[in-house]
Amino acid sequence: MKINGKAWKFSDNINTDEIIPARYLNTSDPAELAKHCMEDADPDFMNKYQKGDIIVGGVNFGCGSSREHAPISIKEAGISVVIASSFARIFFRNCINIGLPIVEADEISKVTQSGDEIEIDLANGIVENKTRSVKQEFPEFPAFMQKIINAGGLMNFMKIS
Amino acid sequence: MTITEKILAAHCEKEEVKAGEFVECNVDVALGNDITAPIAIKQFRDSGVKEVFDKKRVVLVPDHFTPNKDIKSAEQVKILRDFAKEQKIENFFKIGEMGVEHALLPEKGIAVPGNLIIGADSHTCTYGALGAFASGVGSTDLAYAMATGKVWLKVPESIKFVLEGSMQEWVSGKDIILYIIGKIGVSGALYKAMEFTGPAVSSLSMDSRLSIANMAIEAGGKNGIFTPDEITEDYVKDRARFEYKNYKSDNDAEYCEDIKIDISGIAPQVSFPHLPENAKDVKDASSIVVDQVVIGSCTNGRIEDLEVAARILKGKKVNPNLRTIIIPATQAIYKEAMKRGYLEIFVDAGAAVSTPTCGPCLGGHMGILAKGEKAIATTNRNFVGRMGHPESEVYLSGPAVAAATAITGNISHPDEVMK
């Protein structure tokens, strides 16, 4: 299955306070959270992006707080996948647990600029920046993580098991 | 094996685990707060599981936006309260009993050595100070743990920090950890265990160790951990709610890195906006004029922190151009501070003293910054917008520098006010 989308490039160390500021944490309603996605990283993001777009971060994307509201906001906003050079560990596990696709691809992150066209082949582990003609392979997730992802998240995985 | 590996192995019933391995571990304590537990509780209810895995071992602490900051926050806390009642959860701490969670759990003996503690809050790593494996996870992980009593984990590599020397006056655990994060960066310990060892550890009080372990996540660490010693035993023996076990790393345990830190050379630190890694000597911050001082949080809201602040503020007034907010982290700390006369010192100095809450640390309430304002805080993060307006700034420090700054108005070494 291939995902195609337009990239929005962010810098290193994008933290979860920027992805979903604390002033919005008095709710856990995904629809509410989706209205403020990336707001303190780019106050204009909500006006610019479209469903199906792709967020591309640098190193340590999603660092800071454990707030699952961050990947929930991104997923509910309709972002199809998050690519980064590296992910902070709580953010990473939250994405797996809720079924938001994430890809670690350093070379793609380094060359990508906002507006580039990205294609990801999740099954075969290949991500391509079509605008700049750069391709990178990424490793498979470990077997049990794939089970969680295929089930659509950790709680679904629990129900199935 | 390292101490971290030993605790993980014991909790997944294996003889041995290796760094990089994925394991599913039994959980001793599963923690959530008013921000993170509502999502977990909904998922738990949707799962069809009827009862939490152990009603003594699920802990719910409404601390972030409490006392209820607005209607939505009140509704989030109500979700916790209703769930606790329905599930007969013993460790639900309402206003009047609660404290900031990572100060409360050690105090109540809920966090003990050798236990595996997961919490839907990134600063859960605090309890590693007691020789537990403690790590921050998400709300879904909390839901899964409440339902099954388990958590999936990747066994981390460990970095060994060897602390040597002795602390300068006015320096405490907070300065040591700010210095370390300044050296290795906010992803310097990404996915790794930060194991704090060395001859200087025995000179670190439990309050200092809790501050250090608290900020392991700010270097990207999976957990921070100290080996239990006499100080640990002294702390836990009369309060432990659960059975505990002291582990320690084998002499031939493998580490990915050994980092020596001479703490004698560490002056009071200040981390500049907007990352905790921007740590500098306090003397490099002297030109910074602040609008607000916050002393509190799960990092530095404990009695030793208030003692230092009281020593500095005694008989003095805070600068008229700034606001000072002091937040004892638990009811017991609040009461002890009252008994010792600290609260009177703070009020006489012109500071506001608050009931325990996370409040301003995460930009919730009880001290938010306007556009263009600067704060110095004994908290743990200074990201963009952390304490309020995205165009405000937060400088991080220990309580001594924060208290001195409250008097002078610009970021100051305590020597400047204690002649």
Contacts between the chains, C-beta under 8 A, distances in Angstrom:
chain1	res1	chain2	res2	distance
A	13	B	186	5.9
A	13	B	187	7.4
A	13	B	275	6.4
A	15	B	381	7.9
A	15	B	383	4.8
A	17	B	362	7.5
A	17	B	363	7.6
A	17	B	381	7.2
A	17	B	383	4.6
A	17	B	384	7.2
A	17	B	385	6.1
A	17	B	386	5.7
A	18	B	383	6.6
A	18	B	384	6.0
A	18	B	385	7.1
A	21	B	363	6.9
A	21	B	385	5.6
A	21	B	390	7.9
A	22	B	362	4.5
A	22	B	363	4.4
A	22	B	364	5.7
A	22	B	386	7.9
A	23	B	363	6.4
A	25	B	35	5.0
A	25	B	64	7.5
A	25	B	65	7.5
A	25	B	362	8.0
A	25	B	364	7.8
A	26	B	65	5.9
A	26	B	69	7.1
A	26	B	70	6.3
A	26	B	72	3.8
A	26	B	73	4.5
A	26	B	76	6.3
A	27	B	72	5.4
A	27	B	76	7.7
A	28	B	38	4.8
A	28	B	39	4.7
A	28	B	42	7.2
A	28	B	76	7.3
A	40	B	384	5.6
A	40	B	385	4.5
A	40	B	390	5.1
A	41	B	384	7.9
A	43	B	390	7.4
A	59	B	187	6.0
A	60	B	186	6.3
A	60	B	187	4.2
A	60	B	190	6.7
A	60	B	220	6.4
A	63	B	186	6.2
A	63	B	187	7.1
A	63	B	220	6.6
A	64	B	122	6.9
A	64	B	381	6.3
A	64	B	383	6.1
A	65	B	121	7.9
A	65	B	122	5.2
A	65	B	362	7.3
A	65	B	381	7.9
A	66	B	36	6.8
A	66	B	120	6.0
A	66	B	121	5.8
A	66	B	122	4.2
A	66	B	124	8.0
A	66	B	136	4.6
A	66	B	137	6.5
A	66	B	138	5.7
A	67	B	35	6.7
A	67	B	36	7.0
A	68	B	36	7.0
A	68	B	39	5.8
A	68	B	120	7.6
A	68	B	138	4.2
A	68	B	139	4.3
A	68	B	140	6.3
A	69	B	35	7.8
A	69	B	39	7.6
A	72	B	39	7.7
A	86	B	187	7.0
A	86	B	190	6.8
A	88	B	187	7.6
A	88	B	190	7.3
A	88	B	220	6.2
A	89	B	190	6.9
A	89	B	191	5.2
A	89	B	220	6.9
A	89	B	222	6.0
A	90	B	122	5.9
A	90	B	136	5.4
A	90	B	137	6.5
A	90	B	138	6.3
A	90	B	217	7.8
A	93	B	137	6.6
A	93	B	138	6.3
A	93	B	141	6.8
A	94	B	138	3.9
A	94	B	139	7.9
A	94	B	140	6.9
A	97	B	138	5.9
A	97	B	140	3.9
A	97	B	141	6.4
A	97	B	144	7.8
A	98	B	140	6.1
A	142	B	22	5.6
A	144	B	22	6.0
A	144	B	152	7.1
A	145	B	22	7.5
A	148	B	152	8.0
A	153	B	140	6.9
A	154	B	140	5.1
A	154	B	141	7.2
A	154	B	143	7.9
A	154	B	144	5.3
A	154	B	152	7.9
A	155	B	43	5.2
A	155	B	46	7.2
A	155	B	47	5.5
A	155	B	140	6.3
A	155	B	143	6.1
A	155	B	144	6.6
A	158	B	47	6.5
A	158	B	144	6.1
A	158	B	147	6.5
A	158	B	148	6.7
A	159	B	47	6.4
A	159	B	48	7.2
